[in-house]
Amino acid sequence: MAQDSAVLQVRLDERLKQAFADAAWRDSTTPSGALRALVQAYVHESRRKEAQRQSRLVAAAPDADETEALIADLQDLGDAEARP
């Protein structure tokens, strides 16, 4: 695991926690490994949906100037999210 990793605490019902651990072991992974994969898949899907949303906004712009302005705004938002 990367050295700059962090801990994510999740509150679960004890039965759900045990069922998740059992499922992870059946899939030959650890609960942590399964949770990392789920989080990565969630983030990937969220970014895909956001890219589609942004594409629809840009495609709906009535002219080139507004399209360029939308693209610049979206890039600024992306830059702001990337900053720590």
All heavy atoms as an XYZ file, in Angstrom:
646
protein
N       0.840     -1.178      0.000
C       0.000      0.000      0.000
C       0.887      1.244      0.000
O       1.973      1.236      0.539
C      -0.920     -0.012      1.215
C      -1.905      1.120      1.173
S      -3.045      1.247      2.557
C      -3.517     -0.395      2.868
N       0.366      2.304     -0.569
C       1.118      3.547     -0.647
C       1.420      4.077      0.751
O       0.635      3.917      1.679
C       0.330      4.588     -1.431
N       2.578      4.702      0.882
C       2.988      5.201      2.185
C       2.134      6.378      2.650
O       2.004      6.627      3.834
C       4.454      5.618      2.133
C       5.168      5.302      3.409
C       6.652      5.500      3.256
O       7.137      5.997      2.239
N       7.405      5.096      4.240
N       1.512      7.078      1.717
C       0.688      8.233      2.079
C      -0.780      7.836      2.263
O      -1.670      8.629      2.093
C       0.820      9.334      1.037
C       0.365      8.889     -0.345
O       0.274      7.678     -0.580
O       0.097      9.765     -1.179
N      -1.023      6.597      2.650
C      -2.398      6.127      2.832
C      -2.999      6.705      4.113
O      -2.295      7.167      4.998
C      -2.432      4.601      2.860
O      -1.711      4.123      3.975
N      -4.318      6.647      4.184
C      -5.040      7.158      5.343
C      -6.050      6.115      5.791
O      -6.405      5.209      5.046
C      -5.759      8.458      4.985
N      -6.531      6.266      6.987
C      -7.515      5.352      7.547
C      -8.908      5.945      7.335
O      -9.130      7.133      7.536
C      -7.255      5.137      9.060
C      -8.365      4.324      9.693
C      -5.903      4.480      9.269
N      -9.834      5.092      6.920
C     -11.234      5.483      6.752
C     -12.049      4.643      7.727
O     -12.044      3.414      7.654
C     -11.688      5.207      5.312
C     -13.166      5.404      5.009
C     -13.542      6.881      5.145
C     -13.470      4.910      3.609
N     -12.702      5.291      8.667
C     -13.516      4.565      9.635
C     -14.956      4.536      9.151
O     -15.501      5.555      8.731
C     -13.440      5.225     10.998
C     -12.072      5.125     11.620
C     -12.036      5.730     13.011
O     -12.923      6.455     13.424
N     -10.974      5.423     13.738
N     -15.559      3.350      9.220
C     -16.930      3.169      8.760
C     -17.713      2.457      9.868
O     -17.252      1.448     10.390
C     -16.966      2.320      7.469
C     -18.388      2.106      7.004
C     -16.131      2.967      6.378
N     -18.855      2.991     10.191
C     -19.691      2.376     11.217
C     -20.680      1.438     10.513
O     -21.432      1.846      9.636
C     -20.453      3.447     11.987
C     -21.111      2.937     13.236
C     -21.695      4.079     14.051
N     -20.714      5.100     14.374
C     -19.903      5.068     15.435
N     -19.951      4.055     16.262
N     -19.062      6.045     15.660
N     -20.636      0.140     10.893
C     -21.513     -0.871     10.309
C     -22.180     -1.683     11.405
O     -21.622     -1.860     12.485
C     -20.703     -1.861      9.444
C     -19.959     -1.339      8.232
C     -19.104     -2.439      7.629
C     -20.936     -0.816      7.206
N     -23.325     -2.217     11.075
C     -23.953     -3.207     11.929
C     -23.017     -4.411     12.011
O     -22.377     -4.786     11.026
C     -25.294     -3.596     11.287
C     -25.983     -4.700     12.035
O     -26.754     -4.389     12.964
O     -25.747     -5.882     11.690
N     -22.909     -5.030     13.163
C     -21.967     -6.138     13.362
C     -22.230     -7.291     12.395
O     -21.300     -7.888     11.861
C     -22.018     -6.630     14.807
C     -20.986     -7.704     15.122
C     -19.536     -7.262     14.920
O     -19.224     -6.099     15.215
O     -18.729     -8.096     14.457
N     -23.506     -7.601     12.145
C     -23.817     -8.701     11.216
C     -23.392     -8.363      9.799
O     -22.884     -9.223      9.079
C     -25.298     -9.039     11.271
C     -25.667     -9.713     12.590
C     -27.102    -10.129     12.737
N     -27.935     -9.954     11.576
C     -29.243     -9.801     11.616
N     -29.864     -9.774     12.772
N     -29.952     -9.661     10.525
N     -23.597     -7.115      9.381
C     -23.168     -6.705      8.045
C     -21.645     -6.751      7.937
O     -21.092     -7.193      6.925
C     -23.683     -5.297      7.722
C     -23.284     -4.723      6.368
C     -23.763     -5.617      5.228
C     -23.824     -3.312      6.217
N     -20.965     -6.304      8.979
C     -19.496     -6.341      8.996
C     -18.994     -7.774      8.831
O     -18.079     -8.039      8.040
C     -18.964     -5.747     10.302
C     -17.459     -5.801     10.410
C     -16.992     -5.306     11.773
C     -15.506     -5.548     11.936
N     -15.066     -5.349     13.302
N     -19.589     -8.695      9.551
C     -19.161    -10.095      9.463
C     -19.482    -10.686      8.085
O     -18.669    -11.397      7.502
C     -19.813    -10.941     10.557
C     -19.256    -12.347     10.637
C     -17.747    -12.364     10.877
O     -17.255    -11.748     11.814
N     -17.003    -13.044     10.013
N     -20.651    -10.360      7.549
C     -21.017    -10.851      6.216
C     -20.061    -10.290      5.158
O     -19.663    -11.003      4.223
C     -22.460    -10.458      5.889
N     -19.657     -9.025      5.304
C     -18.709     -8.409      4.379
C     -17.349     -9.099      4.474
O     -16.733     -9.424      3.456
C     -18.578     -6.906      4.675
C     -17.633     -6.195      3.763
C     -17.960     -5.984      2.434
C     -16.410     -5.734      4.230
C     -17.087     -5.320      1.581
C     -15.539     -5.078      3.380
C     -15.878     -4.860      2.054
N     -16.888     -9.347      5.696
C     -15.603    -10.028      5.888
C     -15.651    -11.430      5.291
O     -14.710    -11.863      4.610
C     -15.250    -10.079      7.374
N     -16.746    -12.143      5.509
C     -16.888    -13.488      4.946
C     -16.860    -13.450      3.423
O     -16.199    -14.267      2.774
C     -18.195    -14.142      5.423
C     -18.209    -14.449      6.914
O     -17.123    -14.436      7.556
O     -19.314    -14.683      7.441
N     -17.574    -12.485      2.840
C     -17.600    -12.350      1.377
C     -16.206    -12.022      0.840
O     -15.786    -12.558     -0.196
C     -18.596    -11.268      0.966
N     -15.495    -11.169      1.527
C     -14.136    -10.805      1.092
C     -13.238    -12.034      1.097
O     -12.503    -12.281      0.122
C     -13.560     -9.711      1.989
N     -13.285    -12.814      2.164
C     -12.444    -14.008      2.245
C     -12.812    -15.012      1.158
O     -11.931    -15.629      0.560
C     -12.533    -14.654      3.627
C     -11.902    -13.813      4.689
C     -12.519    -13.216      5.747
C     -10.524    -13.431      4.788
N     -11.623    -12.486      6.499
C     -10.380    -12.607      5.926
C      -9.393    -13.689      4.021
C      -9.171    -12.057      6.328
C      -8.181    -13.143      4.416
C      -8.076    -12.335      5.553
N     -14.134    -15.164      0.875
C     -14.549    -16.066     -0.208
C     -13.987    -15.607     -1.544
O     -13.720    -16.412     -2.428
C     -16.080    -16.138     -0.294
C     -16.712    -17.088      0.684
C     -18.179    -17.342      0.360
N     -18.978    -16.123      0.253
C     -19.569    -15.503      1.273
N     -19.438    -15.979      2.496
N     -20.278    -14.418      1.068
N     -13.822    -14.296     -1.708
C     -13.284    -13.732     -2.947
C     -11.762    -13.622     -2.910
O     -11.166    -12.928     -3.743
C     -13.901    -12.357     -3.218
C     -15.372    -12.442     -3.583
O     -15.815    -13.526     -4.018
O     -16.079    -11.432     -3.430
N     -11.149    -14.279     -1.927
C      -9.685    -14.321     -1.789
C      -9.065    -12.944     -1.618
O      -8.016    -12.632     -2.204
C      -9.046    -15.032     -2.988
O      -9.534    -16.344     -3.094
N      -9.706    -12.115     -0.856
C      -9.143    -10.805     -0.537
C      -9.414    -10.519      0.941
O     -10.020    -11.325      1.630
C      -9.731     -9.703     -1.452
O      -8.994     -8.491     -1.254
C     -11.196     -9.452     -1.200
N      -8.930     -9.403      1.391
C      -9.193     -8.976      2.758
C     -10.359     -7.987      2.743
O     -10.670     -7.397      1.695
C      -7.969     -8.276      3.365
O      -7.700     -7.094      2.590
C      -6.749     -9.185      3.358
N     -11.007     -7.762      3.868
C     -12.035     -6.730      3.907
C     -11.482     -5.358      3.477
O     -12.143     -4.629      2.738
C     -12.486     -6.722      5.371
C     -12.242     -8.124      5.826
C     -10.972     -8.529      5.134
N     -10.258     -5.049      3.896
C      -9.658     -3.767      3.491
C      -9.456     -3.705      1.988
O      -9.726     -2.684      1.347
C      -8.321     -3.556      4.202
O      -8.514     -3.336      5.574
N      -8.972     -4.803      1.402
C      -8.764     -4.839     -0.044
C     -10.066     -4.704     -0.805
O     -10.148     -3.984     -1.812
N     -11.116     -5.376     -0.322
C     -12.424     -5.278     -0.968
C     -12.976     -3.860     -0.848
O     -13.525     -3.313     -1.818
C     -13.391     -6.277     -0.339
N     -12.813     -3.242      0.308
C     -13.308     -1.882      0.504
C     -12.546     -0.887     -0.370
O     -13.147      0.014     -0.969
C     -13.214     -1.484      1.980
C     -13.930     -0.202      2.368
C     -15.392     -0.221      1.955
C     -13.813      0.026      3.859
N     -11.218     -1.072     -0.482
C     -10.439     -0.200     -1.374
C     -10.957     -0.306     -2.810
O     -11.119      0.697     -3.501
C      -8.954     -0.555     -1.322
C      -8.197      0.123     -0.203
C      -6.686     -0.049     -0.356
N      -6.291     -1.453     -0.318
C      -6.089     -2.150      0.792
N      -6.257     -1.593      1.969
N      -5.717     -3.411      0.736
N     -11.219     -1.542     -3.263
C     -11.722     -1.739     -4.626
C     -13.083     -1.071     -4.803
O     -13.346     -0.445     -5.843
C     -11.809     -3.231     -4.944
N     -13.951     -1.195     -3.798
C     -15.261     -0.550     -3.872
C     -15.139      0.973     -3.925
O     -15.836      1.631     -4.693
C     -16.118     -0.962     -2.670
C     -16.628     -2.401     -2.681
C     -17.223     -2.764     -1.325
C     -17.637     -2.599     -3.787
N     -14.259      1.534     -3.109
C     -14.067      2.993     -3.090
C     -13.500      3.461     -4.435
O     -13.965      4.457     -5.002
C     -13.161      3.420     -1.913
C     -12.749      4.879     -2.042
C     -13.869      3.174     -0.587
N     -12.522      2.742     -4.964
C     -11.953      3.103     -6.268
C     -13.015      3.052     -7.355
O     -13.097      3.954     -8.200
C     -10.785      2.185     -6.618
C      -9.554      2.444     -5.797
C      -8.483      1.378     -5.995
O      -8.744      0.274     -6.464
N      -7.263      1.704     -5.608
N     -13.850      2.015     -7.362
C     -14.913      1.894     -8.359
C     -15.926      3.032     -8.216
O     -16.378      3.598     -9.220
C     -15.610      0.540     -8.223
N     -16.241      3.396     -6.982
C     -17.187      4.485     -6.740
C     -16.638      5.814     -7.269
O     -17.334      6.565     -7.951
C     -17.495      4.594     -5.249
C     -18.497      5.671     -4.927
C     -19.853      5.419     -4.990
C     -18.074      6.949     -4.579
C     -20.780      6.414     -4.714
C     -18.987      7.949     -4.305
C     -20.338      7.675     -4.377
O     -21.245      8.668     -4.111
N     -15.382      6.091     -6.966
C     -14.756      7.342     -7.419
C     -14.689      7.371     -8.942
O     -15.006      8.385     -9.571
C     -13.357      7.519     -6.786
C     -12.584      8.655     -7.442
C     -13.491      7.758     -5.284
N     -14.298      6.244     -9.553
C     -14.226      6.168    -11.019
C     -15.595      6.449    -11.641
O     -15.711      7.240    -12.583
C     -13.717      4.781    -11.439
C     -13.682      4.585    -12.910
N     -12.694      5.108    -13.710
C     -14.524      3.923    -13.728
C     -12.929      4.790    -14.956
N     -14.046      4.063    -15.001
N     -16.648      5.826    -11.106
C     -17.995      6.020    -11.640
C     -18.464      7.454    -11.432
O     -19.089      8.053    -12.311
C     -18.965      5.034    -10.988
C     -20.385      5.150    -11.470
C     -20.588      4.824    -12.938
O     -19.671      4.272    -13.583
O     -21.675      5.144    -13.459
N     -18.163      8.036    -10.289
C     -18.545      9.424    -10.019
C     -17.866     10.373    -11.002
O     -18.496     11.303    -11.523
C     -18.182      9.797     -8.580
O     -18.487     11.139     -8.330
N     -16.582     10.139    -11.268
C     -15.862     10.983    -12.233
C     -16.422     10.809    -13.640
O     -16.527     11.770    -14.403
C     -14.372     10.651    -12.209
C     -13.690     11.161    -10.972
C     -12.231     10.794    -10.949
N     -11.581     11.375     -9.788
C     -10.417     10.989     -9.325
N      -9.748     10.017     -9.924
N      -9.898     11.564     -8.261
N     -16.803      9.574    -14.004
C     -17.378      9.319    -15.321
C     -18.694     10.086    -15.478
O     -18.924     10.749    -16.490
C     -17.614      7.818    -15.518
C     -18.076      7.436    -16.916
C     -18.540      5.996    -16.990
N     -19.723      5.743    -16.192
C     -20.963      6.124    -16.534
N     -21.170      6.786    -17.656
N     -21.986      5.848    -15.762
N     -19.544     10.033    -14.449
C     -20.810     10.757    -14.490
C     -20.586     12.267    -14.587
O     -21.298     12.964    -15.309
C     -21.642     10.429    -13.254
C     -22.240      9.056    -13.264
C     -23.010      8.816    -11.970
C     -23.565      7.430    -11.888
N     -24.248      7.209    -10.592
N     -19.605     12.768    -13.839
C     -19.311     14.208    -13.884
C     -18.805     14.609    -15.263
O     -19.177     15.658    -15.785
C     -18.300     14.579    -12.807
C     -17.917     16.052    -12.786
C     -19.080     17.011    -12.545
O     -20.178     16.576    -12.132
O     -18.892     18.224    -12.773
N     -17.968     13.790    -15.876
C     -17.475     14.087    -17.226
C     -18.640     14.122    -18.222
O     -18.688     14.997    -19.100
C     -16.438     13.051    -17.656
N     -19.584     13.199    -18.083
C     -20.760     13.212    -18.961
C     -21.583     14.478    -18.742
O     -22.049     15.093    -19.702
C     -21.642     11.981    -18.701
C     -21.082     10.706    -19.257
C     -21.990      9.525    -18.982
O     -22.717      9.488    -17.985
N     -21.941      8.537    -19.856
N     -21.754     14.859    -17.485
C     -22.519     16.075    -17.181
C     -21.858     17.296    -17.798
O     -22.511     18.128    -18.421
C     -22.656     16.255    -15.664
C     -23.554     17.428    -15.270
C     -23.461     17.719    -13.788
N     -22.191     18.313    -13.416
C     -21.867     19.600    -13.613
N     -22.711     20.422    -14.181
N     -20.697     20.060    -13.234
N     -20.540     17.369    -17.661
C     -19.811     18.499    -18.214
C     -19.887     18.501    -19.730
O     -20.022     19.562    -20.352
C     -18.360     18.472    -17.739
C     -18.214     18.772    -16.270
C     -16.781     18.673    -15.781
O     -15.858     18.511    -16.558
N     -16.591     18.760    -14.475
N     -19.827     17.328    -20.343
C     -19.929     17.234    -21.801
C     -21.284     17.735    -22.281
O     -21.373     18.434    -23.296
C     -19.727     15.789    -22.267
O     -18.415     15.381    -22.028
N     -22.344     17.389    -21.547
C     -23.680     17.871    -21.922
C     -23.765     19.385    -21.802
O     -24.368     20.048    -22.653
C     -24.744     17.200    -21.069
C     -25.022     15.753    -21.442
C     -26.267     15.212    -20.754
N     -26.193     15.236    -19.306
C     -25.651     14.267    -18.559
N     -25.134     13.201    -19.127
N     -25.652     14.372    -17.241
N     -23.159     19.954    -20.765
C     -23.164     21.416    -20.607
C     -22.467     22.093    -21.773
O     -22.972     23.058    -22.346
C     -22.458     21.814    -19.307
C     -23.216     21.660    -18.006
C     -22.311     21.984    -16.831
C     -24.440     22.558    -17.994
N     -21.305     21.581    -22.127
C     -20.529     22.185    -23.209
C     -21.263     22.014    -24.538
O     -21.339     22.943    -25.345
C     -19.107     21.584    -23.261
C     -18.373     22.009    -24.516
C     -18.325     22.002    -22.016
N     -21.839     20.840    -24.763
C     -22.551     20.585    -26.018
C     -23.783     21.473    -26.156
O     -24.175     21.822    -27.274
C     -22.952     19.121    -26.105
N     -24.380     21.867    -25.037
C     -25.589     22.686    -25.077
C     -25.293     24.173    -25.238
O     -26.212     24.963    -25.450
C     -26.398     22.461    -23.810
N     -24.033     24.568    -25.164
C     -23.682     25.987    -25.287
C     -24.051     26.488    -26.689
O     -23.764     25.830    -27.685
C     -22.202     26.194    -25.027
N     -24.686     27.662    -26.761
C     -25.187     28.145    -28.046
C     -24.118     28.650    -29.022
O     -24.359     28.704    -30.217
C     -26.139     29.275    -27.667
C     -25.670     29.740    -26.328
C     -25.073     28.538    -25.660
N     -22.942     29.023    -28.517
C     -21.919     29.535    -29.443
C     -20.520     29.213    -28.927
O     -20.346     28.745    -27.810
C     -22.084     31.037    -29.683
C     -21.979     31.867    -28.415
O     -21.165     31.521    -27.533
O     -22.703     32.866    -28.308
N     -19.530     29.477    -29.755
C     -18.145     29.124    -29.433
C     -17.644     29.876    -28.208
O     -16.922     29.295    -27.380
C     -17.238     29.394    -30.628
N     -18.005     31.154    -28.066
C     -17.532     31.926    -26.916
C     -18.056     31.342    -25.602
O     -17.310     31.210    -24.624
C     -17.964     33.396    -27.032
C     -17.208     34.142    -28.122
O     -16.104     33.675    -28.506
O     -17.722     35.173    -28.593
N     -19.338     30.983    -25.593
C     -19.898     30.406    -24.371
C     -19.299     29.024    -24.104
O     -19.047     28.657    -22.966
C     -21.421     30.298    -24.446
C     -22.005     29.874    -23.111
C     -23.512     30.035    -23.036
O     -24.079     30.856    -23.779
O     -24.104     29.335    -22.223
N     -19.043     28.261    -25.170
C     -18.408     26.955    -25.016
C     -17.038     27.108    -24.376
O     -16.700     26.391    -23.427
C     -18.269     26.246    -26.381
O     -19.571     26.046    -26.922
C     -17.558     24.909    -26.239
N     -16.236     28.049    -24.860
C     -14.908     28.286    -24.298
C     -14.999     28.736    -22.844
O     -14.199     28.321    -21.996
C     -14.146     29.305    -25.139
C     -13.725     28.757    -26.484
C     -13.006     29.781    -27.347
O     -12.550     30.818    -26.808
O     -12.896     29.550    -28.558
N     -15.978     29.579    -22.519
C     -16.156     30.049    -21.145
C     -16.533     28.879    -20.221
O     -16.013     28.763    -19.105
C     -17.227     31.138    -21.088
N     -17.427     28.008    -20.699
C     -17.806     26.835    -19.896
C     -16.614     25.922    -19.653
O     -16.407     25.438    -18.550
C     -18.921     26.051    -20.591
C     -20.331     26.610    -20.448
C     -21.279     25.897    -21.397
C     -20.806     26.483    -19.017
N     -15.831     25.698    -20.690
C     -14.653     24.838    -20.552
C     -13.680     25.441    -19.539
O     -13.149     24.740    -18.680
C     -13.985     24.590    -21.915
C     -14.894     23.706    -22.773
C     -12.607     23.953    -21.750
C     -14.452     23.574    -24.213
N     -13.456     26.739    -19.608
C     -12.552     27.402    -18.665
C     -13.079     27.282    -17.235
O     -12.318     26.998    -16.308
C     -12.378     28.869    -19.043
N     -14.393     27.476    -17.045
C     -14.992     27.338    -15.709
C     -14.827     25.920    -15.178
O     -14.488     25.722    -14.012
C     -16.478     27.695    -15.735
C     -16.723     29.182    -15.892
O     -15.758     29.975    -15.728
O     -17.875     29.558    -16.190
N     -15.057     24.929    -16.029
C     -14.940     23.536    -15.610
C     -13.494     23.188    -15.270
O     -13.227     22.456    -14.323
C     -15.484     22.605    -16.692
C     -16.986     22.721    -16.946
C     -17.384     21.900    -18.164
C     -17.785     22.315    -15.725
N     -12.558     23.737    -16.035
C     -11.153     23.494    -15.729
C     -10.779     24.127    -14.400
O     -10.051     23.535    -13.612
C     -10.257     24.024    -16.844
C     -10.304     23.172    -18.089
C      -9.562     23.777    -19.264
O      -9.352     24.994    -19.318
N      -9.174     22.951    -20.208
N     -11.291     25.322    -14.125
C     -11.031     25.976    -12.845
C     -11.579     25.135    -11.689
O     -10.930     24.993    -10.662
C     -11.659     27.372    -12.807
C     -10.935     28.373    -13.707
O      -9.788     28.078    -14.130
O     -11.517     29.434    -13.992
N     -12.779     24.576    -11.867
C     -13.354     23.724    -10.828
C     -12.479     22.483    -10.615
O     -12.246     22.084     -9.483
C     -14.771     23.295    -11.210
C     -15.852     24.351    -11.104
C     -17.169     23.818    -11.663
C     -16.034     24.800     -9.674
N     -12.023     21.886    -11.703
C     -11.177     20.704    -11.587
C      -9.866     21.025    -10.891
O      -9.377     20.247    -10.062
N      -9.288     22.170    -11.211
C      -8.039     22.584    -10.558
C      -8.255     22.805     -9.070
O      -7.429     22.429     -8.248
C      -7.496     23.866    -11.206
C      -7.003     23.650    -12.621
O      -6.789     22.478    -13.026
O      -6.836     24.666    -13.343
N      -9.391     23.402     -8.713
C      -9.693     23.672     -7.300
C      -9.871     22.353     -6.528
O      -9.438     22.223     -5.392
C     -10.943     24.527     -7.174
N     -10.494     21.350     -7.157
C     -10.683     20.049     -6.503
C      -9.360     19.318     -6.330
O      -9.190     18.568     -5.393
C     -11.641     19.184     -7.301
C     -13.075     19.655     -7.232
C     -13.999     18.804     -8.091
O     -13.524     17.867     -8.737
O     -15.196     19.115     -8.105
N      -8.420     19.540     -7.239
C      -7.138     18.830     -7.193
C      -6.221     19.386     -6.108
O      -5.319     18.689     -5.639
C      -6.446     18.919     -8.553
N      -6.455     20.645     -5.696
C      -5.607     21.237     -4.659
C      -5.924     20.624     -3.304
O      -7.078     20.398     -2.992
C      -5.833     22.753     -4.601
C      -5.174     23.476     -5.740
C      -5.309     24.980     -5.587
N      -5.702     25.508     -6.881
C      -6.799     26.182     -7.128
N      -7.620     26.492     -6.167
N      -7.100     26.593     -8.341
N      -4.867     20.410     -2.483
C      -5.110     19.854     -1.137
C      -5.768     20.843     -0.212
O      -5.809     21.983     -0.338
C      -3.716     19.502     -0.627
C      -2.735     20.105     -1.561
C      -3.485     20.564     -2.777
